[in-house]
Amino acid sequence: MAEFQDLLGSEKSAEWFLPALVEKLHAAGKVPASGQCYTYAVLPVFAEGKFEEWNFNPVPVREHFSVTAKVLKEIADLPNGARVRLSVVE
């Protein structure tokens, strides 16, 4: 725990937690409630997935990890640069 606390004060924390992006998200009204986290509209493993304000939304933590895990599992064996087509089924 002490090592983690030390890293919070380092330059690595800005790389991990992206405080400038979080400020922009908050200014845009995208503030996660209790039990929520940010998720991607387009995962950054895809060329279109950017670390920009438009690509993040607050969602329930369980939803974020469930959906993200399913997508990553589906593409795990694809080579870099492979073209994929995603279908969203509700």
N, C-alpha and C positions, 0 to 999 in steps of 0.2 A: 504494500500500500504506500509506503514511503517513497518508493521509486516512482510510482504513478504520480504522487503529489509533486515530486521534483520535476517530472516531465511536463506537468501542467504549466509550470513557470518557464518552460523552454520554448524555443522557436518551433519545436515539433508540435506543440499544442495548436498553433495556428494552422499548421498543415493538416492536423487530424480533425479539428473542430470547425474550421472555416468561419471564424467569427465575423469577418466582413460580409460573407454571404448570409449568415444568420441575421445580421443587422438589416440587410436588404429585404430578407423574407419578412421580418417583423414589421418593417416600414410598409410593406405591401399587404399587411394584415394576415400574413401566414404565420400564425403563432400556434404551436401545438398545445393542446390541452393536456391535462393529466392523463397518462396512459397512452399518449400519442408520441410519434416521432415523425421526422421528415422521411418521405419516400420519393423516389424518382418517377416522373412521368415516363421518361425513357432512361433505362439503365445505362450507366456510363460504359458498360462493356460494348455497347453499340456505338457506332460512329456518331450518331445523332444525339447521344446522351451527353449533355453538357452540365458542368457545374455552374449553372446560371439560374437566376431566380425563377424563370418560367418553368424549369424542369423539376421543381420541388413542391410538394404539398404535404400538409400534416394529415396523417392517418393513424388509426389504432396500431399500436406496436405489433400485435399479433398479425394483422393484415399485411403490414410491411414485410415481416419475415416470411410469412407463408407464401405470398405472391412472389417475392424475390427469390426464395429458395426454389420454387417450382420452375421459374424461368431459367435460373442458373443450372438446375439439374438437366433441363431439356437441351441446353446448348453446350454442356460441359465437354462433349467429345468433338465438337465442331472445330475445324482449323481456323486460325486467325484469318479474318477477312471474308469468312463464309457469309453468304447472303441468307437471311432468314425472313420468314413472313410470320408475324404474330397474329393470332386471332383471339379476341377478347370475348369470352362467353360468360354471360351473367346468369 
